[in-house]
Amino acid sequence: MMLLGVISDARAAHSLSPAMHNAVLAELGLDGVYLPFAVQPDQLAAALAGLRALGLTGVNVTVPHKEAAAALAEELTPQAAALGAVNTLALRRGVLEGHNTDVDGFAQALGQAGFAAGGRRCLVLGAGGAARAVVQALHEQGAASVQVAGRSPRRARALTERLGGEPLDLAQAAAVAGQAELIVNATSVSSPAESPAMAAFALGLCLDSRCGLVMDINYGRAENIWARLAAASGAAFCDGLAMLACQARLSFFIWTGREVPLASFQRALEGVA
């Protein structure tokens, strides 16, 4: 049996990845299971060592472990090494490989939303592992500018020094948000309950008609502050389900060698989202 999974913290229990991947495994008639693993940051190294001991084929890695997992992987793809973040680990020939399917997953989801980033002014909120993938994808698409704002200005500076772009603090981001044609939330906050302060910041942004899309890479919030921002500004909104399906398809290929239609992952999510 093929063993797969997703490593997060307590948020692993709320991930839709197990239901999605298990539905695809069943559709293909593959003998496998995909499980959620809640791992605290100080236990990540032990958990990754356990992958080999337990005979797992691979796992997805999500908040808050993407950067730490890159440091612990034994081999990194060139893209994962450039980002310093992984969202997919695979065990091949006893070697723990780190991959990043978030870059292409985000780019594909952006295309599904009907937005072309080439020549556009983009504002990315967040400076963690997911934000690194978003920034890289926007650069690859030829964005005119990529500004990165984080709750930690130090992390925003480190990200832009590594990948390019302009670092901002949240006050500066609020001042320039009206010039943005794309807003991407790459923080882990999408509802008021998760951070009242971040909700107040998001709902206080003043966007104008040039903003074509507000994209949130998270999903599953009954009340989404970024959806409210988009609605108030007349912009389109896209949550993280599209990116989830796109990056999952790419991870699945790494583990199985199977080119599965994206529609299979999208159908699986329709049944559980």
C-alpha positions as CSV (number, residue, x, y, z in Angstrom):
1,M,0.0,0.0,0.0
2,M,1.2,3.5,-0.9
3,L,1.2,5.8,2.2
4,L,0.9,9.6,1.6
5,G,0.0,12.5,3.8
6,V,0.1,16.1,4.8
7,I,2.2,17.6,7.6
8,S,0.9,20.7,9.3
9,D,0.3,21.6,13.0
10,A,-3.1,21.3,14.6
11,R,-4.6,22.7,11.4
12,A,-3.9,19.3,9.7
13,A,-7.3,18.2,11.0
14,H,-9.0,20.8,8.9
15,S,-7.1,20.1,5.6
16,L,-9.2,19.0,2.6
17,S,-6.1,17.3,1.1
18,P,-6.8,13.9,2.6
19,A,-10.4,13.7,1.3
20,M,-9.3,15.0,-2.1
21,H,-6.3,12.7,-2.6
22,N,-8.1,9.6,-1.2
23,A,-10.9,10.3,-3.7
24,V,-8.4,10.4,-6.6
25,L,-6.6,7.3,-5.4
26,A,-10.0,5.5,-5.3
27,E,-10.9,6.8,-8.8
28,L,-7.7,5.4,-10.2
29,G,-8.0,2.1,-8.3
30,L,-4.7,2.6,-6.6
31,D,-3.9,0.9,-3.3
32,G,-3.0,3.8,-1.2
33,V,-4.1,6.2,1.6
34,Y,-3.4,9.8,2.3
35,L,-3.4,10.8,6.0
36,P,-3.2,14.1,8.0
37,F,-0.3,14.5,10.4
38,A,-0.3,17.2,13.1
39,V,3.4,18.0,13.9
40,Q,4.7,20.8,16.2
41,P,7.7,22.7,14.8
42,D,10.1,21.2,17.4
43,Q,9.1,17.7,16.3
44,L,9.4,18.2,12.5
45,A,12.9,16.6,12.2
46,A,11.7,13.6,14.1
47,A,8.5,13.4,12.0
48,L,10.5,13.5,8.7
49,A,12.8,10.8,10.0
50,G,9.7,8.8,10.7
51,L,8.6,9.0,7.1
52,R,11.4,6.7,6.1
53,A,10.9,4.3,9.0
54,L,7.2,4.0,8.3
55,G,7.7,3.5,4.5
56,L,5.8,6.6,3.3
57,T,6.0,7.5,-0.4
58,G,5.7,11.2,0.3
59,V,3.9,14.0,2.0
60,N,2.7,17.5,1.4
61,V,4.0,20.1,3.8
62,T,2.0,23.2,4.7
63,V,1.9,25.9,7.4
64,P,4.0,26.4,9.4
65,H,6.7,24.0,8.1
66,K,7.5,24.8,4.5
67,E,10.8,26.6,5.2
68,A,12.0,24.3,7.9
69,A,11.2,21.2,5.8
70,A,13.4,22.7,3.0
71,A,16.3,22.9,5.4
72,L,15.7,19.2,6.5
73,A,15.3,17.7,3.0
74,E,18.4,15.8,1.8
75,E,18.0,16.9,-1.8
76,L,16.1,19.9,-3.3
77,T,15.0,20.6,-6.8
78,P,16.5,23.8,-8.2
79,Q,13.2,25.7,-7.7
80,A,12.8,24.5,-4.1
81,A,16.4,25.5,-3.4
82,A,15.9,28.9,-4.9
83,L,12.8,29.5,-2.8
84,G,14.1,27.9,0.4
85,A,10.6,26.4,0.9
86,V,9.0,23.0,0.0
87,N,5.4,21.9,-0.1
88,T,6.1,18.3,-1.3
89,L,8.5,15.7,0.0
90,A,9.2,12.4,-1.8
91,L,11.2,9.4,-0.7
92,R,13.1,8.0,-3.6
93,R,15.9,5.4,-3.3
94,G,15.9,6.2,0.4
95,V,16.6,9.9,-0.2
96,L,14.2,12.6,1.1
97,E,13.6,15.0,-1.9
98,G,12.1,18.4,-1.5
99,H,9.9,19.9,-4.2
100,N,7.8,23.0,-4.6
101,T,4.5,22.7,-6.6
102,D,3.1,25.9,-5.1
103,V,4.7,28.1,-7.8
104,D,3.1,26.4,-10.7
105,G,0.0,25.6,-8.7
106,F,-0.5,29.3,-8.0
107,A,0.2,30.3,-11.6
108,Q,-2.3,27.8,-12.9
109,A,-5.0,28.9,-10.4
110,L,-4.4,32.5,-11.4
111,G,-5.0,31.6,-15.0
112,Q,-8.2,29.8,-14.1
113,A,-9.4,33.0,-12.4
114,G,-8.8,34.7,-15.8
115,F,-6.1,37.0,-14.5
116,A,-2.8,37.5,-16.4
117,A,-0.1,39.0,-14.1
118,G,2.2,40.2,-16.9
119,G,2.7,43.9,-16.8
120,R,0.5,44.3,-13.7
121,R,1.1,45.8,-10.3
122,C,0.8,43.2,-7.6
123,L,0.7,43.4,-3.8
124,V,1.4,40.2,-1.8
125,L,0.5,40.0,1.8
126,G,2.6,37.6,3.8
127,A,6.3,36.7,3.9
128,G,6.4,32.9,4.7
129,G,6.9,29.9,2.5
130,A,3.7,30.2,0.6
131,A,4.4,33.9,-0.1
132,R,7.8,32.9,-1.6
133,A,6.0,30.7,-4.2
134,V,3.5,33.5,-5.0
135,V,6.2,36.1,-5.5
136,Q,8.3,33.7,-7.7
137,A,5.2,32.9,-9.8
138,L,4.4,36.6,-10.3
139,H,8.0,37.3,-11.4
140,E,7.9,34.4,-13.8
141,Q,4.7,35.8,-15.3
142,G,6.3,39.2,-15.9
143,A,4.5,41.3,-13.3
144,A,5.4,45.0,-13.6
145,S,5.9,45.2,-9.9
146,V,5.7,42.9,-6.9
147,Q,5.4,44.5,-3.5
148,V,5.5,42.3,-0.4
149,A,4.1,43.3,3.0
150,G,4.3,41.2,6.1
151,R,3.4,41.5,9.8
152,S,7.2,41.0,10.2
153,P,9.0,43.6,8.1
154,R,12.2,41.7,8.6
155,R,10.8,38.6,6.9
156,A,9.4,40.7,4.0
157,R,12.9,42.2,3.5
158,A,14.5,38.8,3.6
159,L,12.0,37.4,1.0
160,T,12.5,40.3,-1.4
161,E,16.3,40.2,-1.0
162,R,16.1,36.5,-2.0
163,L,13.5,36.7,-4.8
164,G,13.2,40.3,-5.8
165,G,10.4,42.8,-5.2
166,E,9.8,45.7,-2.9
167,P,9.3,45.1,0.9
168,L,6.7,47.0,2.8
169,D,5.3,47.1,6.3
170,L,1.6,47.0,6.7
171,A,1.2,50.8,7.0
172,Q,3.0,51.2,3.7
173,A,0.9,48.5,2.1
174,A,-2.3,50.2,3.1
175,A,-1.0,53.4,1.5
176,V,-0.2,51.8,-1.8
177,A,-3.0,49.2,-2.0
178,G,-5.1,51.5,-4.2
179,Q,-2.5,51.2,-7.0
180,A,-2.6,47.4,-7.0
181,E,-4.2,45.4,-9.8
182,L,-3.8,42.1,-7.9
183,I,-4.0,41.5,-4.2
184,V,-2.8,38.1,-2.9
185,N,-3.3,37.1,0.7
186,A,-0.5,34.6,1.4
187,T,-0.8,35.0,5.2
188,S,-2.5,32.3,7.2
189,V,-5.3,34.7,8.2
190,S,-8.6,34.8,6.3
191,S,-11.2,35.3,9.0
192,P,-11.7,37.9,11.8
193,A,-11.5,35.1,14.4
194,E,-8.0,34.2,13.4
195,S,-6.7,37.8,13.8
196,P,-9.0,40.7,14.6
197,A,-6.0,43.1,13.9
198,M,-5.4,41.6,10.4
199,A,-9.1,41.6,9.7
200,A,-9.2,45.3,10.5
201,F,-6.2,45.9,8.3
202,A,-7.8,44.0,5.3
203,L,-11.2,45.6,5.6
204,G,-9.6,49.0,5.9
205,L,-7.8,48.8,2.5
206,C,-9.0,51.2,-0.1
207,L,-8.9,49.6,-3.6
208,D,-10.0,51.3,-6.7
209,S,-11.3,50.0,-10.1
210,R,-7.9,49.1,-11.3
211,C,-7.8,46.1,-8.9
212,G,-9.1,43.1,-11.0
213,L,-8.7,40.3,-8.5
214,V,-8.3,39.6,-4.8
215,M,-6.9,36.1,-4.3
216,D,-6.7,34.3,-1.0
217,I,-4.6,31.1,-1.0
218,N,-6.5,29.8,2.1
219,Y,-9.9,28.1,2.0
220,G,-12.7,26.9,4.2
221,R,-13.5,30.1,6.1
222,A,-17.2,30.7,6.7
223,E,-16.5,34.5,6.9
224,N,-13.6,35.5,4.6
225,I,-12.2,39.0,5.1
226,W,-10.6,39.0,1.6
227,A,-13.9,38.1,0.0
228,R,-15.5,41.0,1.8
229,L,-12.7,43.3,0.6
230,A,-13.2,42.2,-3.0
231,A,-17.0,42.6,-2.8
232,A,-16.6,46.1,-1.3
233,S,-14.1,47.1,-4.1
234,G,-15.9,45.5,-7.1
235,A,-13.0,43.1,-7.7
236,A,-13.3,39.4,-8.5
237,F,-12.4,37.0,-5.7
238,C,-10.8,33.6,-5.7
239,D,-10.0,31.5,-2.7
240,G,-7.4,28.8,-2.3
241,L,-9.4,25.8,-3.5
242,A,-8.2,26.3,-7.1
243,M,-4.6,26.5,-6.0
244,L,-5.1,23.4,-3.8
245,A,-6.3,21.3,-6.7
246,C,-3.6,22.5,-9.1
247,Q,-0.6,22.0,-6.7
248,A,-2.1,18.6,-5.5
249,R,-2.1,17.3,-9.1
250,L,1.5,18.2,-9.5
251,S,2.5,16.6,-6.2
252,F,0.5,13.5,-7.1
253,F,2.6,13.2,-10.3
254,I,5.8,13.4,-8.3
255,W,4.7,10.5,-6.0
256,T,3.1,8.2,-8.6
257,G,4.2,9.2,-12.1
258,R,0.5,9.5,-13.0
259,E,-0.7,12.4,-15.1
260,V,-4.2,12.8,-13.7
261,P,-6.6,15.3,-15.2
262,L,-7.1,18.4,-13.0
263,A,-10.9,17.7,-13.2
264,S,-10.4,14.7,-10.9
265,F,-9.0,16.8,-8.1
266,Q,-11.7,19.5,-8.7
267,R,-14.5,16.9,-8.5
268,A,-13.0,15.5,-5.3
269,L,-13.1,18.9,-3.7
270,E,-16.7,19.6,-4.9
271,G,-17.8,16.7,-2.6
272,V,-16.1,18.0,0.5
273,A,-15.6,21.8,0.3
